[in-house]
């Protein structure tokens, strides 16, 4: 139970993200199944009926997924609350999260049963999905506000509904284009969804701007808080989705082109991936207090500029003995001079000799990884020119990154520190580091195989972009385990932009592989440039 408490913060974000994804799929599936895919003129009825049948199946799967997510959510939150507050289960059942989660669970379960039995009606499903949506808003920031609560709840409902109709509907559109081979049906589905998406985007942006004015409050807070930084990340990824959507819209005007639908399907695949990442960022925002509530914990622009000022990277680590890590048999007394405060950060955090060494160790790790990532991107660009065949082996650098993280990433764990290899997996931050290391090694192995067989088709070439996109998405939930809000923001200031660039890198590589040969030029240059940017960002990472 203690281990569950330790990783609760990270699990809460993941479960919230999963809830938002499933909720969006319910909204998108509802409108797609009963409005987008409804019968129209000059269509092959069998083809459209097949699309509706498959969309209802996916709709049911989304409901079942939400049931399972809420069961896990109730267990984790209830267990942690009972352990930390020392209360019984009866007291937990009155908590806001328990009531909201129970409503979502019940509504989703009824949806799944009705679809399975074939006894559903449109308005009954609308009522049940509305119940899920209402319960979700119960745990949102809007419900906890004192001033302007009613307006914020309305804006949140509009924002979440528009997100579900657009982002939640994209997987259903993708499924419909795959199921139906009738060109008329495909055009019918894409044109109707395009109209809905356009309206949803307008509502999404308008409601988002209004909520930002209430939750952020100032330009200073937008860059000086973790909430503001995550909002900027959402805006950047939304811009990428809008760019892909704009290309889709222009292609839809070329009704006579037979290549339009296949191209559109590939772009929608990337839209789905970026959209899910946006939902993950939204879940991270719900776990952070609104920026307007942190007037005394907002990072000053001067501190941000000082942290971002370019400096020569640190490529030599401090001695392990100088760190705060306790080696076997080693004990530090309270009057140990190396543990006494000798300086303070610009944000007021006390610094001792050992804490300074700890921060330099972290900088050393980031700088070495930055050097490797920068080299990886540079080699990939060189290989793209076609004049250096040997540069195609750039994935080998990723194996080096994975090994570096495993052996040098955390000095208080095996093989450098006293903590055993398996015990460290319960620590949420170390777990994320080790998971990233394994992803790096797996990515390198799969990508090397692809590089040796460029004409290879199937799933194998897609491993790299998926792992890249997943790794970047996980970085958005990265926890740094500090109680200093401003120090946490400064850490987010370096990690969040890298995560956004990583998302762009992963899905641009995906498009390079999936688009027709003549359309691959632009994405084939984008993702290596993204890795160069990520490497440069890591080389300038600082904690002092």
C-alpha positions as CSV (number, residue, x, y, z in Angstrom):
1,X,0.0,0.0,0.0
2,X,2.9,2.4,0.7
3,X,4.2,1.8,-2.8
4,X,0.8,2.7,-4.2
5,X,0.9,5.9,-2.2
6,X,4.3,6.7,-3.6
7,X,3.3,6.4,-7.2
8,X,-0.2,7.8,-6.7
9,X,0.5,11.1,-8.4
10,X,1.7,9.5,-11.5
11,X,-1.1,6.9,-11.6
12,X,-3.7,9.7,-11.1
13,X,-2.6,11.5,-14.2
14,X,-2.5,8.3,-16.3
15,X,-6.0,7.3,-15.1
16,X,-7.4,10.8,-15.7
17,X,-5.9,10.8,-19.2
18,X,-7.4,7.3,-19.9
19,X,-10.8,8.5,-18.6
20,X,-10.7,11.6,-20.9
21,X,-9.8,9.5,-23.9
22,X,-12.6,7.0,-23.3
23,X,-15.0,9.8,-22.6
24,X,-14.0,11.5,-25.8
25,X,-14.5,8.2,-27.7
26,X,-18.0,7.9,-26.3
27,X,-18.9,11.4,-27.4
28,X,-17.3,11.0,-30.8
29,X,-18.8,7.5,-31.3
30,X,-22.3,8.7,-30.5
31,X,-22.3,11.5,-33.0
32,X,-20.5,9.5,-35.7
33,X,-22.8,6.4,-35.4
34,X,-26.1,8.3,-35.3
35,X,-25.4,11.4,-37.3
36,X,-22.3,11.2,-39.5
37,X,-23.0,7.7,-40.7
38,X,-26.8,8.1,-41.0
39,X,-28.2,7.1,-44.4
40,X,-27.9,9.6,-47.2
41,X,-28.8,9.9,-50.9
42,X,-26.9,8.0,-53.6
43,X,-25.1,5.7,-51.2
44,X,-24.6,2.0,-51.1
45,X,-26.8,1.0,-48.1
46,X,-24.8,-2.2,-47.3
47,X,-21.5,-0.2,-47.2
48,X,-22.9,2.4,-44.9
49,X,-24.6,-0.1,-42.7
50,X,-21.4,-2.0,-42.3
51,X,-19.7,1.2,-41.2
52,X,-22.4,1.9,-38.6
53,X,-22.2,-1.7,-37.3
54,X,-18.4,-1.4,-36.8
55,X,-18.7,2.1,-35.2
56,X,-21.3,0.8,-32.7
57,X,-18.9,-2.0,-31.9
58,X,-16.1,0.5,-31.2
59,X,-18.5,2.6,-29.3
60,X,-19.3,-0.4,-27.0
61,X,-15.6,-1.1,-26.6
62,X,-15.0,2.5,-25.5
63,X,-17.8,2.1,-22.9
64,X,-16.3,-1.2,-21.6
65,X,-12.9,0.5,-21.4
66,X,-14.3,3.4,-19.4
67,X,-15.8,0.8,-17.0
68,X,-12.5,-0.8,-16.4
69,X,-10.7,2.5,-16.0
70,X,-13.2,3.7,-13.4
71,X,-12.9,0.5,-11.4
72,X,-9.2,0.9,-11.3
73,X,-9.6,4.6,-10.5
74,X,-11.9,4.0,-7.6
75,X,-9.6,1.3,-6.2
76,X,-6.5,3.5,-6.4
77,X,-8.0,6.7,-5.1
78,X,-10.0,5.0,-2.3
79,X,-7.1,2.9,-1.1
80,X,-4.7,5.9,-1.0
81,X,-7.3,8.1,0.7
82,X,-8.1,5.5,3.4
83,X,-4.3,5.0,4.0
84,X,-3.4,8.7,4.1
85,X,-6.4,10.1,5.9
86,X,-6.9,7.0,8.1
87,X,-10.6,6.7,7.4
88,X,-12.9,3.9,6.5
89,X,-14.5,3.0,3.2
90,X,-17.9,4.4,4.3
91,X,-16.4,7.9,4.6
92,X,-14.7,7.5,1.2
93,X,-18.0,6.9,-0.6
94,X,-19.1,10.4,0.2
95,X,-16.1,11.9,-1.6
96,X,-16.7,13.9,-4.8
97,X,-14.4,11.7,-6.8
98,X,-16.1,8.5,-5.7
99,X,-19.6,9.8,-6.6
100,X,-18.4,11.1,-10.0
101,X,-16.5,8.0,-10.8
102,X,-19.4,5.7,-9.8
103,X,-21.8,7.7,-12.1
104,X,-19.4,7.3,-15.0
105,X,-19.0,3.6,-14.3
106,X,-22.7,3.0,-14.1
107,X,-23.6,4.9,-17.3
108,X,-20.8,3.2,-19.2
109,X,-21.8,-0.2,-18.0
110,X,-25.4,0.4,-19.1
111,X,-24.3,1.6,-22.5
112,X,-22.2,-1.5,-23.0
113,X,-25.1,-3.8,-22.0
114,X,-27.6,-1.9,-24.2
115,X,-25.4,-2.1,-27.3
116,X,-24.7,-5.8,-26.7
117,X,-28.4,-6.6,-26.4
118,X,-29.3,-4.4,-29.3
119,X,-31.9,-2.6,-27.2
120,X,-30.5,0.9,-27.5
121,X,-32.2,4.0,-28.6
122,X,-30.5,7.2,-29.7
123,X,-32.0,9.4,-27.0
124,X,-31.3,6.9,-24.2
125,X,-27.6,6.7,-25.3
126,X,-27.5,10.5,-25.4
127,X,-28.8,10.6,-21.9
128,X,-26.2,8.1,-20.6
129,X,-23.3,9.8,-22.4
130,X,-24.5,13.1,-20.9
131,X,-24.3,11.5,-17.5
132,X,-20.7,10.5,-18.2
133,X,-19.9,14.1,-19.3
134,X,-21.7,15.6,-16.3
135,X,-19.9,13.4,-13.8
136,X,-16.5,14.2,-15.4
137,X,-17.1,18.0,-15.0
138,X,-17.8,17.3,-11.2
139,X,-14.1,16.7,-10.8
140,X,-12.9,19.5,-13.0
141,X,-11.4,22.8,-11.9
142,X,-14.7,24.5,-12.8
143,X,-16.7,22.7,-10.1
144,X,-14.3,23.8,-7.4
145,X,-14.3,27.5,-8.2
146,X,-16.1,30.0,-6.0
147,X,-16.5,32.9,-8.4
148,X,-18.0,32.4,-11.9
149,X,-18.6,28.7,-11.3
150,X,-21.7,28.4,-13.5
151,X,-20.1,30.1,-16.5
152,X,-16.9,28.0,-16.1
153,X,-19.0,24.8,-15.9
154,X,-20.8,25.7,-19.1
155,X,-17.5,26.6,-20.9
156,X,-16.0,23.3,-19.7
157,X,-19.0,21.3,-21.0
158,X,-18.7,23.0,-24.4
159,X,-14.9,22.5,-24.5
160,X,-15.1,18.8,-23.6
161,X,-18.0,18.2,-25.9
162,X,-16.2,19.8,-28.9
163,X,-13.1,17.8,-28.0
164,X,-15.1,14.6,-28.1
165,X,-16.9,15.3,-31.3
166,X,-13.6,16.2,-33.1
167,X,-10.8,14.3,-31.5
168,X,-13.0,11.5,-30.2
169,X,-14.7,11.1,-33.6
170,X,-11.4,10.8,-35.6
171,X,-10.8,7.1,-34.8
172,X,-14.4,6.4,-35.9
173,X,-13.8,8.3,-39.2
174,X,-10.5,6.4,-39.7
175,X,-12.3,3.1,-39.0
176,X,-15.1,4.0,-41.5
177,X,-12.7,4.8,-44.2
178,X,-11.0,1.5,-43.7
179,X,-14.2,-0.6,-43.5
180,X,-16.0,1.0,-46.5
181,X,-14.4,0.5,-50.0
182,X,-17.2,2.4,-51.7
183,X,-15.8,5.7,-52.8
184,X,-19.1,7.5,-52.5
185,X,-19.5,6.3,-48.9
186,X,-16.0,7.5,-48.1
187,X,-16.7,10.9,-49.5
188,X,-20.0,11.1,-47.7
189,X,-18.4,10.3,-44.3
190,X,-15.4,12.7,-44.7
191,X,-17.5,15.6,-45.9
192,X,-20.0,15.3,-43.1
193,X,-17.3,14.8,-40.5
194,X,-15.4,17.8,-41.9
195,X,-18.4,20.0,-41.3
196,X,-18.7,18.8,-37.7
197,X,-15.0,19.2,-37.1
198,X,-15.0,22.8,-38.3
199,X,-17.8,23.7,-35.9
200,X,-16.1,21.8,-33.1
201,X,-12.8,23.6,-33.6
202,X,-14.5,27.0,-33.4
203,X,-16.3,26.0,-30.2
204,X,-13.1,24.4,-28.8
205,X,-10.9,27.4,-29.4
206,X,-13.5,29.9,-28.2
207,X,-14.3,28.1,-25.0
208,X,-10.6,27.4,-24.4
209,X,-9.7,31.1,-24.7
210,X,-12.4,32.1,-22.3
211,X,-11.4,29.5,-19.7
212,X,-7.7,30.5,-20.1
213,X,-8.6,34.1,-19.1
214,X,-10.1,32.7,-15.9
215,X,-7.6,30.0,-15.1
216,X,-4.3,31.8,-16.2
217,X,-5.1,35.4,-15.8
218,X,-1.9,37.0,-17.2
219,X,0.8,36.5,-19.8
220,X,3.3,36.3,-16.9
221,X,1.5,33.3,-15.4
222,X,1.3,31.7,-18.8
223,X,5.0,31.1,-18.9
224,X,5.7,31.2,-15.1
225,X,3.5,28.2,-14.0
226,X,3.3,24.6,-14.8
227,X,-0.4,25.0,-15.7
228,X,0.5,27.8,-18.2
229,X,3.3,25.8,-19.8
230,X,1.0,22.8,-20.3
231,X,-1.6,25.0,-21.8
232,X,1.0,26.3,-24.3
233,X,1.9,22.7,-25.1
234,X,-1.8,22.0,-25.8
235,X,-1.9,25.1,-28.1
236,X,1.2,24.0,-30.0
237,X,-0.1,20.5,-30.6
238,X,-3.5,21.9,-31.5
239,X,-1.8,24.0,-34.1
240,X,-0.2,20.9,-35.6
241,X,-3.6,19.2,-35.7
242,X,-5.2,22.2,-37.3
243,X,-2.4,22.2,-40.0
244,X,-3.2,18.5,-40.8
245,X,-6.9,19.3,-40.7
246,X,-6.4,22.2,-43.1
247,X,-4.6,19.9,-45.5
248,X,-7.4,17.5,-45.3
249,X,-9.9,20.2,-46.0
250,X,-8.0,21.3,-49.1
251,X,-7.8,17.7,-50.3
252,X,-11.6,17.3,-49.9
253,X,-12.1,20.0,-52.5
254,X,-10.3,17.8,-55.0
255,X,-13.3,15.4,-55.2
256,X,-12.3,13.9,-58.5
257,X,-8.8,12.7,-57.3
258,X,-8.6,8.9,-56.6
259,X,-5.5,9.5,-54.4
260,X,-7.2,11.9,-52.0
261,X,-8.9,9.4,-49.7
262,X,-5.7,7.2,-49.1
263,X,-3.7,10.4,-48.4
264,X,-6.5,11.7,-46.1
265,X,-6.5,8.4,-44.1
266,X,-2.7,8.7,-43.4
267,X,-3.1,12.3,-42.2
268,X,-6.1,11.3,-40.0
269,X,-3.8,8.6,-38.4
270,X,-1.4,11.3,-37.3
271,X,-4.3,13.5,-36.2
272,X,-5.5,10.7,-33.9
273,X,-2.1,10.3,-32.3
274,X,-1.6,14.0,-31.7
275,X,-5.2,14.4,-30.5
276,X,-4.7,11.7,-27.8
277,X,-1.5,13.4,-26.7
278,X,-3.5,16.6,-26.3
279,X,-5.9,14.8,-24.1
280,X,-3.0,13.5,-22.0
281,X,-1.8,17.1,-21.6
282,X,-5.3,18.1,-20.5
283,X,-5.1,15.4,-17.8
284,X,-1.8,16.8,-16.6
285,X,-3.4,20.2,-16.4
286,X,-6.2,18.9,-14.2
287,X,-3.6,17.6,-11.8
288,X,-2.0,21.1,-11.4
289,X,-3.6,24.1,-9.7
290,X,-4.7,26.9,-12.1
291,X,-2.1,29.5,-12.7
292,X,-4.3,32.2,-11.3
293,X,-4.3,30.5,-7.9
294,X,-0.4,30.8,-7.6
295,X,0.3,34.5,-7.5
296,X,3.1,34.0,-5.0
297,X,4.6,30.9,-6.8
298,X,4.9,32.2,-10.3
299,X,8.4,32.1,-11.7
300,X,9.7,35.6,-12.6
301,X,10.8,36.3,-16.2
302,X,14.3,37.1,-15.1
303,X,14.7,33.7,-13.5
304,X,13.4,32.0,-16.7
305,X,15.9,34.0,-18.8
306,X,18.7,33.1,-16.4
307,X,17.8,29.4,-16.6
308,X,17.6,29.4,-20.4
309,X,20.8,31.4,-20.9
310,X,23.2,29.2,-23.1
311,X,26.2,27.8,-21.3
312,X,28.8,25.2,-22.0
313,X,27.4,21.7,-21.2
314,X,28.7,19.7,-18.2
315,X,30.2,16.4,-19.5
316,X,32.0,15.3,-16.4
317,X,30.0,14.1,-13.4
318,X,30.6,14.9,-9.7
319,X,32.0,12.2,-7.5
320,X,29.3,9.8,-6.3
321,X,30.6,10.2,-2.8
322,X,29.8,13.9,-3.0
323,X,26.1,13.2,-3.6
324,X,23.3,13.0,-1.1
325,X,23.0,9.3,-1.7
326,X,23.7,7.1,1.3
327,X,26.0,4.3,0.5
328,X,25.8,1.0,2.6
329,X,27.0,1.7,6.1
330,X,27.3,5.4,5.5
331,X,25.3,7.8,7.8
332,X,25.2,11.6,7.7
333,X,24.8,13.4,11.0
334,X,22.5,16.4,11.2
335,X,25.5,18.7,11.9
336,X,27.5,17.3,8.8
337,X,28.9,20.5,7.2
338,X,28.2,19.1,3.7
339,X,24.5,19.1,4.4
340,X,24.2,22.6,5.7
341,X,22.9,25.4,3.6
342,X,25.6,27.3,1.9
343,X,23.6,29.1,-0.8
344,X,20.1,29.6,-2.2
345,X,18.7,29.3,-5.7
346,X,17.0,32.3,-7.4
347,X,13.7,30.8,-6.2
348,X,14.8,30.5,-2.6
349,X,15.5,26.8,-2.4
350,X,18.4,26.0,0.1
351,X,21.5,24.6,-1.4
352,X,24.2,22.5,0.4
353,X,27.4,21.1,-1.0
354,X,25.6,17.8,-1.5
355,X,22.5,19.3,-3.1
356,X,24.6,21.3,-5.5
357,X,26.4,18.0,-6.5
358,X,23.0,16.3,-7.0
359,X,21.9,19.0,-9.4
360,X,25.2,18.9,-11.3
361,X,24.8,15.1,-11.6
362,X,21.3,15.7,-13.1
363,X,22.7,18.3,-15.5
364,X,25.5,15.9,-16.5
365,X,23.0,13.2,-17.4
366,X,20.9,15.5,-19.5
367,X,23.9,17.0,-21.3
368,X,25.3,13.6,-22.3
369,X,21.9,12.5,-23.6
370,X,21.6,15.8,-25.4
371,X,24.9,15.2,-27.1
372,X,23.8,11.7,-28.2
373,X,20.4,12.9,-29.4
374,X,21.9,15.9,-31.3
375,X,24.3,13.5,-33.0
376,X,21.5,11.2,-33.8
377,X,19.5,14.0,-35.5
378,X,22.6,15.3,-37.3
379,X,23.4,11.8,-38.7
380,X,19.8,11.3,-39.7
381,X,19.9,14.5,-41.7
382,X,23.2,13.5,-43.2
383,X,21.8,10.2,-44.2
384,X,18.7,12.0,-45.7
385,X,21.0,13.7,-48.2
386,X,21.9,10.3,-49.7
387,X,25.7,11.1,-49.7
388,X,26.6,9.2,-46.5
389,X,25.3,5.6,-46.4
390,X,27.1,4.9,-43.1
391,X,25.1,7.6,-41.4
392,X,22.0,5.2,-41.6
393,X,23.4,3.5,-38.5
394,X,22.4,6.5,-36.4
395,X,20.0,4.4,-34.2
396,X,23.1,2.9,-32.5
397,X,23.3,6.1,-30.6
398,X,19.9,5.4,-29.1
399,X,21.3,2.1,-27.6
400,X,24.0,4.3,-26.0
401,X,21.3,6.5,-24.5
402,X,19.4,3.6,-23.1
403,X,22.5,2.1,-21.5
404,X,23.6,5.4,-20.1
405,X,20.2,5.9,-18.4
406,X,20.2,2.4,-16.9
407,X,23.7,2.7,-15.5
408,X,24.2,6.4,-14.8
409,X,20.7,7.9,-14.6
410,X,20.1,7.5,-10.9
411,X,23.1,7.5,-8.6
412,X,21.2,6.1,-5.6
413,X,20.2,3.0,-7.4
414,X,22.0,-0.1,-8.8
415,X,24.8,-0.2,-9.9
416,X,26.0,3.1,-8.3
417,X,23.8,3.3,-5.2
418,X,22.6,1.1,-2.4
419,X,19.1,0.5,-3.7
420,X,18.6,-2.8,-5.5
421,X,17.7,-3.0,-9.2
422,X,14.1,-4.3,-8.6
423,X,13.3,-2.1,-5.6
424,X,13.8,1.1,-7.6
425,X,10.9,0.3,-10.0
426,X,8.5,1.4,-7.2
427,X,9.9,4.9,-7.4
428,X,7.7,6.8,-9.9
429,X,10.6,9.0,-11.2
430,X,13.1,6.2,-11.5
431,X,10.4,4.0,-13.1
432,X,9.9,6.7,-15.8
433,X,13.7,6.9,-16.4
434,X,14.0,3.1,-16.7
435,X,11.0,2.8,-18.9
436,X,12.5,5.5,-21.2
437,X,15.7,3.6,-21.3
438,X,14.0,0.4,-22.4
439,X,12.0,2.3,-25.0
440,X,15.3,3.7,-26.4
441,X,16.9,0.3,-26.7
442,X,13.8,-1.2,-28.3
443,X,13.5,1.7,-30.7
444,X,17.1,1.3,-31.8
445,X,16.8,-2.4,-32.5
446,X,13.7,-2.1,-34.6
447,X,14.9,1.0,-36.5
448,X,18.2,-0.6,-37.3
449,X,16.4,-3.5,-38.9
450,X,14.3,-1.1,-40.9
451,X,17.4,0.8,-42.1
452,X,18.9,-2.4,-43.3
453,X,15.8,-3.2,-45.3
454,X,14.3,0.1,-46.5
455,X,11.7,-1.6,-48.6
456,X,10.3,-3.6,-45.7
457,X,6.6,-3.2,-45.2
458,X,4.3,-4.0,-42.3
459,X,4.3,-3.1,-38.7
460,X,8.1,-3.2,-38.1
461,X,8.9,0.2,-39.6
462,X,6.2,1.9,-37.5
463,X,7.8,0.9,-34.2
464,X,10.1,3.9,-34.2
465,X,7.5,6.6,-34.7
466,X,5.2,5.0,-32.2
467,X,7.8,4.7,-29.5
468,X,9.0,8.2,-30.2
469,X,5.4,9.6,-29.9
470,X,4.7,7.5,-26.8
471,X,7.9,8.5,-25.1
472,X,7.2,12.2,-25.8
473,X,3.6,11.8,-24.5
474,X,5.0,10.2,-21.3
475,X,7.3,13.1,-20.8
476,X,4.3,15.3,-20.5
477,X,3.4,13.4,-17.3
478,X,7.0,13.3,-16.0
479,X,7.1,13.9,-12.2
480,X,10.1,15.6,-10.6
481,X,9.1,14.9,-7.0
482,X,9.9,18.4,-5.7
483,X,7.8,20.3,-3.2
484,X,9.0,23.7,-4.5
485,X,6.3,24.9,-7.0
486,X,8.6,27.3,-8.8
487,X,11.4,24.8,-9.1
488,X,8.9,22.3,-10.5
489,X,7.9,25.0,-13.1
490,X,11.5,25.6,-14.1
491,X,11.9,21.8,-14.6
492,X,8.7,21.8,-16.7
493,X,10.1,24.7,-18.7
494,X,12.8,22.5,-20.1
495,X,10.9,19.2,-20.4
496,X,7.6,20.4,-21.9
497,X,8.9,21.9,-25.1
498,X,11.0,18.8,-25.7
499,X,7.9,16.7,-25.3
500,X,6.0,18.7,-27.9
501,X,8.9,18.6,-30.4
502,X,9.1,14.8,-29.7
503,X,5.4,14.4,-30.6
504,X,6.1,16.3,-33.9
505,X,9.1,14.1,-34.6
506,X,7.2,10.8,-34.0
507,X,4.2,11.7,-36.2
508,X,6.2,13.3,-39.0
509,X,8.2,10.0,-39.2
510,X,4.9,8.1,-39.3
511,X,3.7,10.3,-42.2
512,X,7.0,9.7,-44.0
513,X,6.3,6.0,-43.9
514,X,2.6,6.0,-44.5
515,X,2.2,8.7,-47.2
516,X,2.7,7.9,-50.9
517,X,6.3,8.2,-52.1
518,X,5.8,11.6,-53.8
519,X,4.5,13.2,-50.5
520,X,7.2,12.1,-48.2
521,X,9.8,14.8,-48.7
522,X,8.7,17.3,-46.2
523,X,8.1,15.0,-43.2
524,X,11.3,13.2,-44.0
525,X,13.2,16.4,-43.1
526,X,11.1,17.4,-40.2
527,X,11.7,14.6,-37.8
528,X,15.6,14.7,-38.0
529,X,15.4,18.5,-37.4
530,X,13.3,17.8,-34.4
531,X,15.9,15.5,-32.9
532,X,18.5,18.2,-33.5
533,X,16.3,20.7,-31.6
534,X,15.7,18.2,-28.8
535,X,19.5,17.5,-28.5
536,X,20.2,21.2,-28.3
537,X,17.6,21.7,-25.6
538,X,19.1,18.9,-23.5
539,X,22.6,20.3,-23.9
540,X,21.4,23.5,-22.3
541,X,19.4,21.9,-19.5
542,X,20.2,23.4,-16.1
543,X,19.1,23.1,-12.5
544,X,21.4,25.8,-11.1
